[in-house]
Amino acid sequence: MRMYDLIMKKRNGGTLTKEELRFMISHYTDGHIPDYQMSAMMMAIFFRGMNEEETLQLTMAMAESGDMLDLSDINGIKVDKHSTGGVGDKTSLALTPMVAACGIPVAKMSGRGLGHTGGTIDKLESFPGFSTSISTEQFKRQVNEIGLAIMGQTKDLAPADKKLYALRDVTATVDNISLIASSIMSKKLASGADAIVLDVKTGSGAFMKKETDSFALAKEMVKIGNGAGRKTCAVISDMDQPLGNAVGNIIEVREAIDTLMGKGPDDFVELCLTLGAEMVVAGKKASDSDAAKEMLLQKIKTGEALNKLACFVKAQGGDPRYVYEPDRFRYANITDTVFSQNEGWVSHIDCDEIGICSLLLGGGRETKESEIDLSVGLYLHKKVGDHVNPKEPVVTFYASDEKKLNAAKERFQHAFHISESKPASSKLIKGIIYE
């Protein structure tokens, strides 16, 4: 078998077999196929596409290119959740303890952020002493003991994806549904969960800007998951404005804790309940989503979800006092609130621009080597559809540097729009895909 022949086959519109795809991925991962040949293949796939079976087999080959985490010694049905990412997306911080409190074992691998704000791991490190650098044995033992553990992705998890994504990033071959789906799902399949719930974002702050593209990606990933024997569903959720009110790291952690205390913003609570219900049903702790949502709300009301977060933080070396006393968290030392000059309705918030505001403050990474300032961020007092009076606050910035603050405030002016008429309402949940 020669890579040259496979490139020509795909270039001419042929279908690659399971054996050909495994040959390609294994030989590329171990260095026997050079970047220039794989670049040609990625471009051929970009233009010619892949069918459903090709996409599944590519994903499986990528997943099996490294370690496949075996979670069979964890009791119960393990359910994982993945988000395609957005602005203010702190969902895992509130969702995972809610679900774990319902008796669903949550064994999750997460990454650091690159872009607007930190990833789940960065946000968790806002708790002093918290560490995701735990062994696989500790990871599994902790899930069995308290029902929840989150660790960093190991370097041996889907190594083919790391090589392929780096190559696609510099060869203009990122934007292909099959390649995006296989990249995401190879890591999820390698992580070992029995069931997977996907949160696919759509809108100005999402990777997929168009709703039709988001649905197409969701369907592709659900087909892969179910085809691989994992019960999989996808929730398509709005990212035309930030999720919740907080954008930053510590400030998002505070909002997640508020949610577990029963004081979360409506949109964030709705998303957590929607995703959580799918996880609870997949874990066979409720027969339908309505019953599952009631169960999740009860865990918030009784304080069990908040206690689960505290147990989780403590188990991984963090200080659980911050869960019960969130005023211990310290925001950046410069606080600046911007007030409205006009009366009207918030008609539009450019989500990407809000993310860039956070990045300019120092709350995100422009490169993998960038240091994040966990204490900075912004809090939106008004969201799309809200009425605003003159001199009412619209946003509060938390900054540690005056120049960065001024740059973020300048950017914010182009992101936040007030009009004389109330805008049409938009659904947060656009749909749920099961097959």
C-alpha positions in Angstrom: 0.0 0.0 0.0 1.3 3.4 -1.0 0.3 6.9 0.3 0.7 8.2 -3.3 -2.1 5.8 -4.5 -4.4 6.8 -1.7 -4.0 10.5 -2.4 -4.8 9.9 -6.1 -7.8 7.7 -5.2 -9.3 10.4 -3.0 -8.3 13.2 -5.4 -10.3 11.4 -8.1 -13.4 11.1 -5.8 -12.8 7.5 -4.6 -13.8 6.1 -1.2 -11.1 5.1 1.2 -11.5 1.7 2.9 -11.1 1.0 6.6 -7.7 -0.7 5.9 -6.5 2.2 3.8 -7.4 4.8 6.5 -5.8 2.8 9.3 -2.6 2.5 7.2 -2.6 6.2 6.5 -3.1 7.2 10.2 -0.7 4.7 11.7 2.1 5.5 9.3 1.6 9.2 9.6 1.6 9.1 13.4 4.8 7.1 13.5 6.5 9.4 11.0 6.7 7.2 7.9 4.3 9.4 5.9 5.7 12.9 5.5 3.7 16.1 6.1 3.7 17.1 2.5 1.8 13.9 1.5 -0.7 14.2 4.4 -1.2 17.8 3.4 -2.1 16.7 -0.1 -4.5 14.1 1.4 -6.2 16.7 3.6 -6.8 19.0 0.7 -8.2 16.1 -1.4 -10.6 15.3 1.5 -11.4 19.0 1.8 -12.6 19.2 -1.8 -13.9 15.7 -2.4 -15.4 15.0 1.1 -15.9 11.8 3.0 -18.9 9.6 3.3 -20.4 8.4 6.7 -18.4 5.2 6.9 -15.1 6.9 5.9 -15.6 9.5 8.6 -16.3 6.8 11.2 -13.3 4.8 10.2 -11.0 7.8 10.1 -12.2 8.8 13.6 -11.6 5.3 15.0 -8.1 5.1 13.5 -7.3 8.5 15.1 -8.8 7.4 18.5 -6.8 4.2 18.4 -3.5 5.9 17.4 -2.7 6.2 21.1 -4.0 5.2 24.5 -7.7 4.2 24.8 -8.7 4.9 28.4 -10.4 1.9 30.0 -13.0 3.0 32.4 -14.6 -0.4 32.9 -13.5 -0.6 36.6 -15.6 2.5 37.3 -19.1 1.6 38.6 -22.1 2.7 36.5 -22.7 4.3 33.1 -20.0 6.9 32.5 -21.3 9.9 30.7 -19.1 12.6 29.2 -19.9 16.1 27.9 -18.1 18.1 25.3 -18.6 21.7 24.1 -17.4 23.1 20.8 -16.5 26.3 22.8 -17.8 29.8 23.2 -17.6 33.0 25.2 -18.5 32.7 28.8 -18.8 28.9 28.6 -18.2 27.7 32.1 -20.8 24.9 31.8 -18.6 22.1 33.0 -18.0 23.8 36.4 -21.7 23.7 37.3 -23.0 20.9 35.2 -20.6 18.1 36.3 -21.3 18.3 40.0 -25.1 18.6 39.3 -24.9 15.4 37.3 -22.6 13.6 39.7 -25.0 14.5 42.5 -27.7 12.5 40.6 -25.5 9.4 40.8 -24.0 9.6 37.3 -20.2 8.9 37.3 -18.4 11.8 35.5 -14.9 10.9 34.4 -13.8 13.9 32.3 -10.7 14.9 30.4 -10.4 18.6 29.7 -7.9 21.0 28.1 -6.6 24.5 28.6 -8.0 27.3 26.6 -6.5 29.0 23.5 -8.3 32.2 22.7 -10.8 34.3 24.5 -10.6 32.8 28.1 -9.1 29.8 29.8 -10.3 26.3 29.4 -12.0 24.2 32.1 -8.6 23.4 33.6 -7.5 27.0 33.8 -10.8 28.0 35.5 -10.5 25.1 38.0 -7.0 26.3 38.9 -8.7 29.5 40.3 -9.2 27.3 43.4 -5.9 27.6 45.3 -4.0 24.2 45.2 -6.3 22.6 42.7 -4.5 20.2 40.2 -5.6 18.2 37.2 -2.2 16.5 37.0 -3.4 13.3 38.5 -2.7 9.7 37.6 -5.2 7.5 35.7 -5.4 5.3 38.8 -6.3 8.3 41.0 -8.7 9.6 38.4 -10.7 6.3 38.3 -10.5 5.8 42.1 -11.8 9.3 42.7 -14.8 8.8 40.3 -15.7 5.6 42.2 -15.4 7.4 45.5 -17.1 10.8 44.9 -18.5 10.4 41.4 -16.5 13.1 39.7 -13.0 13.7 38.5 -11.5 16.0 35.8 -7.9 15.5 34.6 -5.8 17.1 31.8 -5.6 15.3 28.5 -2.6 13.0 28.3 -0.1 13.4 25.5 -0.8 9.9 24.4 -4.6 10.5 23.9 -5.3 10.5 20.1 -1.8 11.7 19.1 -2.8 11.4 15.4 -5.3 14.3 16.0 -2.6 16.6 17.4 -0.4 16.1 14.4 -3.3 16.4 11.9 -4.8 19.5 13.5 -1.4 21.3 13.5 -1.1 20.4 9.8 -4.6 21.4 8.9 -4.2 24.7 10.8 -1.4 25.8 8.4 -2.8 24.3 5.2 -6.3 25.9 5.1 -8.0 22.6 5.6 -9.7 23.1 9.0 -13.2 24.0 7.8 -14.4 20.5 6.7 -17.3 18.9 8.6 -15.8 15.3 8.4 -12.3 16.5 9.6 -13.7 18.7 12.4 -16.0 15.8 13.6 -13.3 13.2 13.5 -10.9 15.5 15.4 -13.4 16.1 18.2 -14.8 12.6 18.4 -11.5 10.8 18.3 -10.6 12.4 21.6 -14.0 11.7 23.1 -13.9 8.0 22.1 -10.4 7.6 23.4 -11.5 9.1 26.7 -13.6 5.9 27.5 -17.1 7.2 28.3 -20.1 4.9 27.7 -22.3 7.9 26.5 -21.4 11.3 25.1 -23.5 14.5 25.2 -22.3 17.2 22.9 -22.9 21.0 23.2 -22.6 22.3 19.6 -22.5 26.1 19.6 -23.8 28.3 16.8 -23.5 32.0 16.2 -21.0 34.9 16.2 -19.1 33.6 19.1 -19.0 30.0 17.9 -16.6 28.1 15.7 -19.6 27.4 13.4 -21.2 30.8 12.7 -24.1 29.4 10.6 -26.9 27.4 12.2 -27.1 25.0 9.2 -23.4 24.2 9.6 -23.8 23.6 13.3 -26.6 21.1 12.7 -24.5 19.4 10.0 -21.5 19.1 12.4 -23.8 17.8 15.2 -25.4 15.2 13.0 -21.9 14.0 11.8 -20.6 13.7 15.4 -23.7 11.9 16.6 -23.4 9.4 13.8 -19.8 8.8 14.7 -20.5 8.3 18.4 -23.4 5.9 17.8 -21.5 4.1 15.1 -18.7 3.5 17.5 -21.2 2.0 20.1 -21.4 5.0 22.4 -24.8 6.4 23.1 -24.5 10.0 21.7 -26.6 13.1 21.3 -26.0 16.7 20.5 -27.6 19.9 21.8 -27.3 22.9 19.4 -27.1 26.0 21.6 -27.0 29.8 20.8 -23.7 31.6 21.0 -24.8 34.9 19.4 -24.1 36.5 22.8 -22.0 35.4 25.8 -23.4 32.6 27.9 -24.4 34.0 31.3 -23.1 37.4 32.4 -19.5 36.6 33.3 -16.6 36.4 30.9 -13.2 35.7 32.4 -11.8 33.0 34.6 -12.4 33.6 38.3 -15.5 35.6 37.5 -16.9 32.6 35.5 -16.1 30.3 38.4 -18.1 32.7 40.7 -21.1 32.5 38.3 -20.9 28.7 38.2 -20.9 28.6 42.1 -23.9 31.1 42.1 -25.7 28.7 39.8 -25.2 25.8 42.2 -26.5 28.1 45.0 -29.7 28.6 42.9 -28.8 32.2 41.8 -27.5 31.5 38.2 -28.5 33.6 35.1 -31.5 32.2 33.3 -29.7 31.2 30.0 -26.9 29.4 31.8 -29.3 27.5 34.1 -31.3 26.5 31.0 -28.3 25.1 29.2 -27.1 23.3 32.3 -30.5 21.7 32.8 -30.8 20.7 29.1 -27.4 19.1 28.9 -27.7 17.6 32.3 -31.0 16.1 31.5 -29.5 14.3 28.5 -26.7 13.0 30.7 -29.0 11.8 33.4 -31.3 10.0 30.9 -28.2 8.5 29.2 -27.0 7.3 32.7 -30.5 5.7 33.2 -31.3 7.6 36.4 -34.4 9.2 34.8 -36.9 8.0 32.1 -37.2 11.3 30.3 -35.8 14.8 30.2 -38.5 16.4 32.3 -38.0 14.0 35.2 -34.2 14.5 34.8 -34.5 18.3 35.0 -36.6 18.0 38.2 -33.9 15.8 39.7 -31.2 18.3 38.8 -33.1 21.2 40.2 -33.7 19.2 43.4 -29.9 18.7 43.8 -29.4 22.4 43.6 -32.2 23.1 46.0 -30.9 20.7 48.6 -27.3 21.9 48.3 -26.1 18.4 47.1 -24.7 19.8 43.8 -22.7 22.5 45.6 -21.4 19.9 48.1 -20.4 17.7 45.3 -18.3 20.6 43.8 -16.6 21.1 47.2 -15.8 17.4 47.5 -14.4 17.4 44.0 -12.2 20.5 44.6 -10.9 19.1 47.9 -10.1 15.7 46.3 -7.9 17.3 43.7 -6.0 19.5 46.2 -8.0 22.6 46.1 -9.4 24.7 48.9 -13.1 23.8 49.3 -13.8 26.9 51.4 -13.9 29.0 48.2 -17.0 27.0 47.1 -19.0 28.0 50.2 -17.4 31.4 50.6 -16.8 32.7 47.0 -16.0 36.2 48.3 -12.5 34.7 49.0 -11.9 34.9 45.3 -10.1 38.1 44.4 -10.8 40.0 41.2 -8.2 42.2 39.5 -7.5 45.5 41.4 -8.9 47.9 38.8 -12.7 48.0 38.5 -14.4 50.2 35.9 -18.1 50.2 35.2 -19.5 51.6 31.9 -22.9 53.2 32.0 -25.5 53.6 29.2 -25.8 57.1 27.6 -29.2 56.3 26.0 -32.5 54.7 26.7 -33.5 51.7 24.6 -33.2 48.0 24.2 -30.0 45.9 23.8 -30.4 44.7 20.2 -27.1 42.9 19.5 -24.0 41.8 21.3 -21.1 40.8 19.1 -20.0 37.7 21.0 -16.6 37.4 19.3 -15.8 41.0 20.2 -16.7 40.4 23.8 -14.3 37.5 23.8 -11.6 39.7 22.4 -12.2 42.2 25.2 -11.4 39.4 27.7 -8.3 38.5 25.7 -7.1 42.1 25.7 -7.5 42.3 29.5 -5.2 39.2 29.7 -7.9 36.6 30.4 -7.0 34.4 27.4 -4.1 33.0 25.4 -3.0 34.2 22.0 -0.4 31.4 21.9 -0.1 28.1 23.9 2.8 29.7 25.8 0.8 32.8 26.9 0.2 33.3 30.6 -3.4 33.9 31.7 -4.4 36.4 34.3 -7.1 34.5 36.1 -8.3 37.6 38.0 -9.4 39.8 35.0 -12.7 39.7 33.0 -16.0 41.5 32.5 -19.5 41.3 33.8 -22.4 42.1 31.5 -25.3 43.8 33.4 -27.5 43.7 30.3 -28.1 41.1 27.7 -29.9 41.1 24.3 -33.6 42.0 24.8 -33.0 43.8 28.1 -34.3 47.4 28.5 -31.7 50.0 29.4 -32.1 53.5 31.0 -29.6 56.3 30.8 -26.9 56.0 33.5 -27.7 52.3 34.0 -24.6 50.1 34.2 -24.1 47.9 31.1 -20.7 46.3 31.9 -18.1 46.2 34.6 -14.4 45.5 33.7 -11.9 43.9 36.0 -8.4 44.7 35.0 -4.8 44.7 36.3 -3.4 47.1 33.8 -4.7 50.5 32.7 -3.6 50.2 29.1 -5.2 46.8 28.7 -8.4 48.2 30.3 -8.6 51.1 27.8 -8.0 48.7 24.9 -10.8 46.5 26.1 -13.2 49.4 26.7 -12.5 50.7 23.2 -13.3 47.3 21.7 -16.5 47.0 23.8 -18.0 50.1 22.1 -18.1 48.2 18.8 -19.6 45.1 20.4 -22.6 46.3 22.4 -25.6 47.9 20.6 -28.7 49.6 21.9 -31.7 50.4 19.6 -35.1 52.1 20.1 -37.1 49.0 19.5 -37.1 45.7 21.3 -35.4 42.9 19.2 -37.2 39.6 18.4 -36.5 36.9 20.9 -34.2 34.1 20.1 -34.1 30.6 21.4 -31.1 29.4 23.4 -31.7 25.7 22.5 -31.9 25.4 18.7 -32.5 21.7 18.7 -31.3 18.2 19.9 -29.9 15.5 17.6 -30.1 11.9 18.6 -29.2 10.1 15.4 
